[in-house]
């Protein structure tokens, strides 16, 4: 398949070329239709010319035939001899009639009446009988002879011969009328098409009676011209028609028309470039005009699509600059169409993208600041193996873990805080940083764990009273020397303490509301004594056990407890990594939707 490399190539290949091809096809179809229409009109016009010329000959022959028919219809009795004479007299007076002959078969007695003479009413046959005593019946004109030169009258004539039959149907004589052939075809010879073209008067077999050709030929087929032979062949089955030569345009064309009153055909043969000149001129002008219009349409499409492509290319180049970090130089909007709308949308997108990039930079800075707030390394406390990890679902999060030095405790004592702010993003990060600062400031002063959390809660509530934000917190102080854990729960999920000797997990409970909900809340401190070898304390946020898989199933605390038992023999860092790997394997491709924080503290067996 053809794969265009640019929009311009695609438009050229799939728009301009198909449109040009369709226009050319439409032009060819239109030309063929118009040409056929013009040819049909030419054929009709040619046949009409031949028909008018043939009609002139038919009129002259018809008048003579009518008087012959009247002669036959007149009874041959004595009372009607004068009618016969009158009919013959009228027959002699017809235009082009040279002679009227009444010929009887017995002894070949003949009465001849040249044109301009009058026959006597008392005529006798050679047998001595009065002609009026001979009875005959009418008969049709049985023959029109080909033209022949008559020395008597010194020009070519044709004869119309009509038989006279007796009561038994036997021929008793004939009536023969000689017509001047030149006078008969006078109108044909005077017509413009006869004088300017190659024309013939032929019989049904193609024998030439007269023509405009100087060379003497007996038949129309003698020349061997395929067009003339085709014309004679068409005359055998059709009374009229036109024939075109084989060339395009044809060098010669022919037309023929059969006379009604004689077995003759008028045939015209003319040069095609003269006869078909209007069609040839039409073809030239049509092709020139059509090609011009097609070229103009293609150019217009090319210009319009070219402008569109240029505009889109500008947008594409600008998008590439934006991809490289250049958000300046918005594109000018020059039109109100879809391209203009695309440009406006692109400019709006660039501006919004610029704002988002600035926000992202701010978020990255906030993330960097927040990451710096988290411990950069794990504290070293004799008797404790500590590891922690926090994974945010956004650039910034609301989870907190920190390790605090406590002034009124022995040097091996350490404070551990794990918290979870409601919501995500910058507001949660700000509240987390605020609580961290309050907590660090407060633990530097004397007081129990309950006092510390109560004071921090009062300060947090003062800042979040109108925002509705709050934060859960689990705060614990571990003294490895005294083997004790003091803790306070401020709405946070209980920590889990695993004892390998008994294979039990104890949840460190305790009452207390989340920080920022009620500034007057008083918290209760809890204590565990007698820490033993290998015990594991796990403090986490709800993002850990509320993680869901592709089926929507929650990870749950039971799975977490099973992992604690499985990996309790490992170091805190290995245990933390293993739990997170199990969690990600459970979630698979599902997006993390909450922050995850995990702190693992293992009692060092060497100190027990």
Buried (B, 14 or more C-beta within 10 A) or exposed (E): EEEEEEBBEBBBEEEBEEBBEEBEEEBEEEBEEBBEEBBEEBBEEBBEBBBBBBBBBBEBBEBBBEBBBBBBEBEBEEEBBEBBBBBBBBBBEBEBBBBBBBBBBEEEBEBEBBBEEEBEEEBBBEEEEEBBEBEBBBBEBEEBEBBEEBEEBEBBBBBBBBBBBBEEEEBBBBBBBBBBBBBBBBBBBEBEBBEEBBBBBBBEEBBBBBBBBEEEBEBBBBEEBEBBBBBBEBBEEEEBBBBBBEEEBBEBBBBBBBBBBBEBBBBBBBBBEEBBEEBBEBBEEBEEEBEEEBEEBBEEBBEEBBEBBEBBEBBEEBEEBBEEEEBEEBBEBEEEEEBBEBBBEBBEEBEEEEEEEEEEEEBEEBBEEBEEBBEEEBEEBEBBBBBBBBBBBBBBBBBBBBBBEBEEBEEBBBBBBBBBBBBBBBBBBBBBBBBBEBBBEBBEEEBBBBBBBBBBBBBBBEBBEEEEBBBBBBBBBBBBEBBBBBBBBBBBBBBBBBBBEEEEBBEBEBEBBBBBBEBEBEBEBBEBEEBEEBBBBBBBBBBBBBBBBEEEEEBEBEBBBEBBBEBBEBEBBEBBBBBBEBBBEBBEEBEBEBBBBBBBBBBBEEBE
